[in-house]
Amino acid sequence: MRTQRLAALLRRLASRHRIDPNPVYRRGHRRGLALRVQGDRRQAVLRRYAQHPVSRSRLAQGAALLGILALSGCSWFSSSASKQAEACPSAIVLRPLSNTAVFGSASERRPDNVAFYGLLSEADLKCEYGGGDVKIALDAVIVGERGPATKGDVLDLPYFVAVAGPDQSIISKRPFAVRIVFEGTQKRAGVTDHIEETVPLGGRKGSDLNVLLGFQQSPEVVDFYKHFRGR
């Protein structure tokens, strides 16, 4: 078996497993690692679709879960009985990176100076197999909430989606950003972001892979959550 770097096809979805986020988040791993496979180099293909506002019922669920991770299981959309036996990759919202904050104009990084909170509320993953690849469809629900220092009606939140092997080595990682627009005095709003990804398996099982999601947090946000947990 020889080592080759494979790119994954990423367009934008979650599970109930926990995993150490450090291999994804630490600066030293941002370039990704090689996946040991037998095969030829394949170019990654990226497609992203329009974001959709989250309904009021889903926002209510997101509000109740603000500060708590909500994950959904893996599913598939192949009708073939043989394909139904093949489990999907696990989609995981990384707990330390499921919340974020945008601060107001004051210098203090305290709860009373938070303009907006963000929550990676939930994600849904579906997949199908074919041609030695696994095609993944991912829908991530991202909720924003006004804070005490809020100004304006628009919130931009950066996050990432990464594909990792069972040893937590990163096969691919892509940054994304969503824009949440608040209407009038609306306290909470959200969007559903849709991504699709085709991952060459190279003889591996799709169930050996993990799809990881988390906010791209700045150092000041990381420090904020060290001192003010539960927000």
N, C-alpha and C positions, 0 to 999 in steps of 0.2 A: 504494500500500500504506500502511495506517495502523497506527500502533503501539497495541496494546492489551495489557494484562496478563492473562495466562491462568493460571488455577490448575490444578494437576495433581492427579489422583486417586492417593493414595498409600496402600497397605495394607502389605509389606516385601521384593536378591539379588546376579555379578561378571565381569571380563574381563581380557585381558592387555595392556591399554594403560596407559601412564603419563600422568599429567596433573598440572599444577601445582595443588596443593591450596589455594594462597593465596586465590583468588577465593571459595572456599567457606568457608575458616576465618577469614579476617580479619574483624574486627568490623564494618568498614564495609560489608560485603556481606551481612550476615545478613538484611536485609529482602528480598533477591532483586532481580532485574532484570526488566524487561519483555521479553516475546518478541514480535518483530515478526511479526504475522500479519494475515490478512484474515478477520475473523469476529466472532462475538459473544462476550461475556464468559461464561465457564462456571465454575460453582462446583466447587471441589475436593471429592472424596469420599474419605474415609479409612477403611480397614478393616485391622484387625490381628488375627491369629489366635494361638491359644495356642502358647507356646514348647514345643519338644520336646527332651528330653534327647538328647545326642549319644551314639552307641554307642561302645563301647570301641575298636573298630577306627578310628573317625574321630578319637577322642581321641588315639590313638597317632600318627595322621598329624599332628594339630595339635601334639603335643608335638615331633615332629621338625621342624616348621616354625615353632616359637616363635621369633619375631624375624625370620622370613622371610615375605614376602607370597606367598600362594597364590591364584591367580586362575583362574577357569574362563571358558570362552567363552560366546558368545551362542547361543541356540537358540530354537525356536518350536514351538507346538503346533497350528498350523493344518494341516489335512489337504489344503487346496486347493493345487493345483499352482501357481496364480497367486500365492498368498500365500507359498509356500515361497521364491519368488525375492526377497522383501522381507526384508532383514536386520533383526535386532533392534537396539535401542539397545545401546551398549556399557556393561557394568557394570564399575566400576573401584573396587577398594579402594585408597585413597590411601596410598602407602607410608609417608610420615612419620606418618600417623595410624592405622596398622594395629596398633600396640602401645600399651598403657597400663599404669600401675602405681597401686596403692593403698598408701599408706604406713602404717607402724605409728605408735606413740605418740611415738617419739623425734623430736627436732626435725631431725636430719640427714636429708637426702634422698639416701641412699646405698643401694646394693643390699642391705646387711645390715639395712636398716630398711624393706624392702618386705614388706607383708603379703600382697599378691596381685599377680600379673601378669595382663593380659588380652591376648588376640590375636584380631583379626578374621581367622580362619583361611582362610575361603573363602566364596564366594558363587556362587549359580547363578541365572541369569536366563532366563526364557522369555517369549514375547510372542505376541500375535495382533493382527491389524488388523481394523478394522471401523468404519464410520460416521465416517470421518475422524479416528479416535482410534487410539492404540496401547495395548493393555492389557498391562501388565507384571506378572509374578509373580516375586518375589524371595525367595530363601531364603539367609539369612546364618548361617554357622556361627561361633559365638563361644565361645572356649575360655578358661577361667580356670585359673591354676596358683598353688598356695600358695607364698609366699615365706618367707624366714627369720623374719620378724616376724609370721607369721600368727596371728590370733586369730579364733575363731568359724568358722562353716561356711557363711556366706552372703556372696555377692559380688554387688553391684549395679554394672553398667557402663553408662554413658550413651554412645550413639553417634548418628550422624545418617545420613540418606539424602537426597541432593539430586539434582535433575535439572538438567542444564546443557546449553546449546547448544554448537555447535562452536567458538564464540569464548570458551567458558568462562564466559559470563554465566549466573547462576543463575536458573532458571525457578521452582523450588520447593525448599524445604528443610524437613525435618521431624526433630525430635529423637525418639529412642526410648531405652528403657532395658530391659536384660535382667537377670534375677536368676538366678544360678548357685548351686546348693546342692551342697555337698560332703558326702559320706556318710562318717562315721567318720574314718579316717585317709587318705582318698582324696587323692592328690596333685593330680590334674587332674579337671576336670569341664567340661561345656559344654552349650550349647543350640543349637537351630536356630530362628531367628526368621523368620517368614513375613510378607511384606508384598505387597500388591497395589496397583497404581497405574494409573490411566487418564490418559493425557496427550493432550489435543487437539493435533493436528498442525498445523492451520492452513495446510495446503499443504506443510508440510515432510516430508522423509523421516524415518522413525523412526531410521534409521541415522545421522542427523545429531546425535542426542541422546546424552548420556552420563549414566548413573546412577552416582553417586559415594557411597562409603561410607567412614566413618572414625570413630574415637573422638572424643568431645567432650573434649579434653584441657584440664586446668587449667594455668595458667602454671607451677606447680611441676613438673608432669609434663613439660611441654615443656623446662624447664631440666634436669631429670633426664636426659632422653635426649640432650641436647647433651653431657653429661659422661660418660654411661655408655651408649654405643652397643652394639647387639647384644643387649639385654635386652628 
